[in-house]
Amino acid sequence: MPLRCISSEGDELSFEHDADSWAALRERNSRERHLRFTCCAAVVILKTSSLGTRYFAHQARGGCDTAPETQEHLRAKTIICKALKDAGWIATPEHRMTDADGVCIADVLGKRVADAQKGIAFEVQWSPQLSEITKARTDRYTVHGLRSLWLMKRPMPLNSKDVPVARLVSTDDGFDVYIPSEALVRGAEYMSSREIADLDASWRRCGTLADFVRGAVEGRFRFGIASEFDIRVTVGGVANWCYACGAESQPATWIVLDLGHLNPDFPNIFVEIHELGEVEGSLADRILETINARLPNIGNYRLAHRKPKESSATYLANVCRCGAFLSRSYIPHPSDKDRVLLEFGLNTGPGELKPFYEVLDRWNFIDPANPPSKRMLGMHGFGIPRFTFSQLQASTSAADGPLGKVRHTSYSDAEADQGNVRRGGATVRKPMFVSFTRETSI
C-alpha cells in the first residue's frame, strides 16, 4: 500500500492530491497505464482506505516482496509526509536503499533539501517488533547517513539515546505521540506491564503526530539535559513571629528549582533550607547570595550557618534582624499554609546542577506553547509529599493575608511513600542511575 509511485514525469505522491485531482489521476492511469512501482512491474491502481487515506496498490501481488501494510500504518505515513512538507522539508515515502545486505526501505525519508547528504528515516511500527531488530535497522540507516525516529504502538526500548522511540496512539483524527515520563524512566524495572502501558501515569503527551514531526525536524526532540539553560528558583516559607523580638516574619523553609523550558521532561527539584546548607558548589552559593540580597526586605530574616550549643554540626538557618535564629526543629513540613516569598532566575549547566540532582538523561520534547506539568522530586532523586505548589506559584503576593501561627504538618503513609515502591510487603527505595551525556537532537 505505497504512497508513492513513478511516471515519466517523476514521482507521484498520493498525499499531494485532493479528491478531484485523485479522481483525475485515476482516470488518466486507466487510459494510459503511465504509473508504475519502483519495487516491481505490477499494474498500479489507485485506492482510498476506509480511514480516508489515498494510496497506490498492486492490481495483482504476484512476485512482489513488498509487505502489506495496515490502514493505521498507511495513515501515519501520510500524516508524517504532510507534516514534513508543511515544515518545508522534502518527504519521500517508501525510500529504497541498497547495501551489502540487500534492499532496505524507510517508511518516510525526510530531507531539508532534495540533494542533502543526510536526513531522517521515520519508521512506523504498528505490530510488535523485537528491540534487537529495531536496533539493527537503526544501525543500517546510520550507515546510509540517516538518523532514525521510531514511532511505535508498543515501544521498546523505553529510553535509548541510540534508538529514538516514541509511542503512537490512535485517535479519531489521527494519532497522538507520547514519550516516557519521569516516573517511567526511573521506575520501569519496578513496574508491571499494566503500569508501563498506563498513558496517564507513565507517559507524557507531546501533541499530535503532525506536531511531533514538526518539532523533531526543528530540533525540539532532544536527548539529555541542555548544556546551558536558565532555571527558575522559587523560595517558599511560612508566616511566623520572631520568638526573641516579636517581629512579624516569614522564614524561608524550602526552594524549588525549575530546570526551564529547554528541559521540559526533567522534574522540579525540591530542596529544604537545611539541605541547601549542605550543598557545595557555585550554584548553591549563588542561590544563597540571591536569597540573602532580597529575603530580609520580605521576611525579616536572612539565611546563615548556625551551630547550636548542644551540637558540633552547623546548618543553614533563618536568622532574624535581632540575631535570633529559627531552629530547623521548629520549621514545619511543606503544606498549603506556605507562601511564595521570592522568585528569580539563574543561568547554569549540568555541572553546577549535579550537587542538587543526579540527572538520568532521557528524550525531551520542547513545546513552549504546551509545556508539560512536572513531577516534584527531592534533591536525592526520590519523590516527596505533594503540596499545593501550583497554587503557591499563582499567588499574587508573598505578603497577602494576615500572619498566622504555624503548626507542624503530618502526612499519611501513602504520601510519605511517594517515590518508593512496594515489594514483598516492604518499602524499597528506587535506585538512581547517573548518566551525564552530551545533549542530542533528532
N, C-alpha and C positions, 0 to 999 in steps of 0.2 A: 504494500500500500504506500508507494512513494509519493512524495510531494513534488518531485522533480522528474522531468524527462527532457529530451532534447529534440530539436528540429534543425533544419538547415539555417534557421535564423538565430540559433543559440539556445540557451536554457529556457525551458518553460516551467514556471513555478506556480503551483496551484494556489498558494496563499496570496498571490498578487491579483487574483481575479475576483470580481463581484459576480452576482448571479447572471447578469446579462452577458458579460464577456466570457463567462464559463460556458454558457449555452452556445455562444458563437464559436468558441474553440471546439466544442464537441461536434457541432455541425460541420466545421471545416475538416476536422480529423476523420469524420465518417466519409467525406468525399475524397480527400487526398491521401489519407493514411500517412501524414507527414511527421507524426510524433513517434519516437522510439525511446527505448530504455538504454541506459549505459550498461546494465547487467546482462541483458540477453536480447534476442531478436523477436521477442513476443509482441503481438499486436497490442497497442495501447488503447485502453478505453478510459473514459472519464466518469467518475462517480462522486456521489455526495453521501457521507455517512449519516447515520441516524442522529448524530450529535451536531450535524451541520457542517462538518469538515469536508472540504473539497480535496480530492486526491486522484492520482492516476492508478490504474490497475492493469494487470496482465489479463488479456482475454482468455488465455489458457496458460497454466503454470508449467506445463511440461518442460523439463530440462533446466529450469532456473533455480538456483540455490538460494535466492533471497528469501529470508524467513518472513512469514506472515506477521502482521502487527495487530495489536488490539486497537480498538477505536480510541481508547484513552491515550495510548502511545502516540497515535497519529495526531490527536487533538493537541497534546502537549508540544509536539514538534512544530505544529503550525503556530501556536502562541509564541514559542521561542523565536521562530523566524520573523514574525511580525514585530516582536519587541526589539530584535536586533536592527531591523530596518528602521523602526521609529527612532532608535538611538543613533542612526547614521552609519551603522555597520553593514557589511555585506554578509548575507546569510545564504549558506549553501547546504540544503538538506541532502542526506544520503551521500556525503562526500566520500569517495572511494580512494584509498591509498594502497600502494603495493610495496611490500618489503620482502625480506628473506623468508618470512613465514607465510607469504601469500597476500591475499587482499583483506584489508580491514576497512570497515565503513563507519564513519562517525555519523550519528543521528543528525546533528546540525553542526556545521563549521562556521564560526563567526570570525570575521576579519575586519580590521578598521578600513582597509582599502584592499582592492582585489589582488594587487601584486605584493601584499605584505608577506614576509617570510614566516611570521608567527601568527598564531590565532588561538581560539578557544574551541575545544571539542565539547559540545553539550551532549550528554548521554542521558536518555530517559530509560529507566529500568523499572518496568511495571511488574514484572514477575520476579520471584526470588532469585538471587544470584550469590554464589559464594564469594566471600571477601577476597580470596586468592585470585579469582577470575577478574574481579574488579581491579585489583592491584596490577595484574598482568596486562590488562587492556590499557590502564593508565600509563604504565611504563612504555607500552608500544606507541601511544600517542606522543609521549615525551621524545622518543627517538625521531619522530617526524617534526619536532619543533613546536608541538602544540601543548598548551595547558589543558587540563580537563576539568569538567564540572559535572558531577553525577547528581541526577535528580531521581530519587528512588521512592517507591511506595513503602518498602521495608529496608531502611538504610542500615548498612553495616560497612565499615566500622563507624563508630559514632563520632570520633574526634581525631582525625588524622590530618596532619599538615600535608602529607604527600598525596593523599587521595581526598580531595574536597567533595563532601557529600552533604546533600540537604534532603529533607523529607518532602515528598509531593503528596498532597491531599486533595482528592477530587471534590469539587463544589458544583453547584448548579450552573455557575457561569464559566467554569474552567478549573483552575487549580490554585490552591494556596501553598506557600512554601514555609517550612519550619526548620529551625536548627536547634540542636540540644541546648537546654537551659543550664544554668549554673548547677542546679541540683543533679541533673543527669550527667554532666561532665565529671563531677566529683564523686557521684554515688552510684554509677551504673552497675558496678560489680556487686553491690548490695541489694539491687532491685530485682523484683520479679519481672517476667516478660510483660505482665499486665501493667505494672508501674512504668516500665520503659515506654510502652506504647501510649500511655496516657498523655494526650495532647496538652491539656490544661496544666498538669503537674510537672511534666518533664520536657516540654518543648516551647520554643518561642516563635511566634508567627512573624514572618518577615514580609507580609503582604502577598499580593497575587504573584503568579508565576511571571507575568509581564513586568511587574515592579521589580522583582528579584533579578531578572535577567538584565534589566537596565542598570540596576545597582552594581551588578557584577562587572559589566563592561566599563562602568565608571570608576572601578577600583574601590567600591564600598563593601565588598565581601572580602574580609581580610583575616589572616591568621595571626594571632599573637597580639600582645599589648603594644600600643604605639610607642615608637622610640622617644617621642616627646609629646606632652599633652598638658592641658590645663585641668586642674582639679578644683572642685568647689568644696570648701571647708565650711561646715555648719557647726556652730558651737551652741550646745543646749545647756540649760540649767533650771534651777528651781527658785521659788520665792522664799525668802527667809529673813531673819534678823540676826545681826551680829550678837553673840551671847555676851560679849565684853562691853561694847559701847551702845548697843541697842539700835544701831543704824539699820535702816531697811537695806537689804542686799539681795543679790541674785547670783549665787555662786555657780560657776561653770562645773558641770558634772560629767559631760561627755562631748565628744566630737564625732562627726561623720564625714568621711572622705568620699565624695562622688568623683569617679575617675573620668568623667566628662564624656562628650559626645563621640570622641574617637574610640572609646572603649565601651560601647553600649551594653555588651553582654558580660561585662565583669561587674561584680556586685558592689554595692556601697559598703564601706568598711567602718564599723563601729568601734570606737576607742574610748574607754573610760579615762577620766582625767588622771587617775593614778597610774594607768597603763602608759599614757603619754609620757609621763616622767621616767618610765623605764626604757623608752625607745631611744636609741642612739642614732645619730646621723643628722645630716644637714636639713632634711625636710622637717624632722621633729623640731629642730632648733628654729627654723623659720616659722613654723606654725605657732610655737610658743611665743616667739617675739611679736608676731602679729596680734595674737590674743592679748598680750600684756600692753600693747600700744592702744587698745581700744576698750578692753573689758572694764578698767576702773571707772570710766565715764558712764558705764551702763549698769554694772552690777555691784560697784563699790568694792570690788575685790580685784586682786591680781594673783597670778599663779607663781608659786615659788617652791623650791625644795625645802622641806622642813624635816627635822629629826626629833621625834617625840622623846621625852626624857627616859621612858621605860624601854626604849628600843635602840638598837645600834644601826638600824636601817633608816634611810631617808626616803621620802616620797613627795610627789607633787601635790601641793595643797592650795586651797584658796586662802589668801591672806588679806584680811581687812585693812583699811586705811589706818586703823588704830593699832595694827600689829598683831591682833589675834588671828589665829588660823583655824580653819574648819577641818577637823579630823575626818578622814575618809570613813570612819566608823559611823558618822552622822549624815553621810550622803546617801540618799535613798536610791533605790533601783530606778531605771527609766520608767516613766509612766505617763499617762495622759495629763498629769499635773505639770509636766515640764513645758518649757517655752524656748523658742529660739532666741538666743542672745546676740549672736554675731553670724555673719556670713561673709566670706571673702574667697578670692581665687588666688591660686599659685600655679606657676608653671613647673613641671617636674618630669621625671622619666622613670623607667623601670628600676634603675639602680637606687635612686632615692626612695622609691616606694618599698623596696624589698624588706626593710626592717619592720614595716607595718603589715605586710601581706605577701605571702609566698604565692606567686601567680602560677596557676595551671593554665597554660595557653589553650585557646580554643578559637574556633571561627566566629567572627563578629560580622554582623550586618549593620552598617551605618545608615540610618534613615532619620535625618534631623526632623523631618515633618511628623514622624510617628515613632518617637523613642519608646523603647520598652520599659515596663516597670521593672525595678531592680530588687533583687533579694538583698537582705541585710546580713552581713557576716561579721563576726568578731575578727580582730586582727590576727588571730591564730588559725583562721580558716573554718571555724565552727559556727553553726547557727546560733542566733541569740534570741531571747524572748521578744515577741512582737510588741511594739507600742505604736502610737499614732504619729509616726514620724511625718507622714504626708500631711496630716492636719497641722502639725507644728510648722512645716515649711510654708503653709498657706496663711499663717497668722500675719496680721498686718504690722504688729509692733511687738518688740520684745518686752515692753513695759505695760502692755494692755492689761487692764483688770487690777483689782486690789491684791495686795500681797496676802498670802495665807500660809499658815504653818504647814510644814511638810511632814509627811509620815513615810515610814518605810513601807515598801510595797512587796508583797509576796506573789509568787506565781505557782500555777499548778504544775504537777509533774510533767504533763503533756507539753506545756510551754517550755519548761526547762530542758526538755529533751530534744528540742528543735536542733537540727544539725547532727543528731546522733542517729543510730539505728538500733533496732531491737533484734537480738539474735539469741535464740535458745533461752529466752526469758531474761537475758541480761542486756544492759545498755552498753554499746560499743562505740567508741569514737571513730568517726570516719577518718582514715588516714589522708594525709595531704601530700601530693607529689609535686615537686618543683620542676619546672621546665621553662627556663627563660630562653627564647629563641628570637631571632630577628623577625619582625613582622612581615607577612607575605600577603599579597592580594592576588585575586584572580585576574 
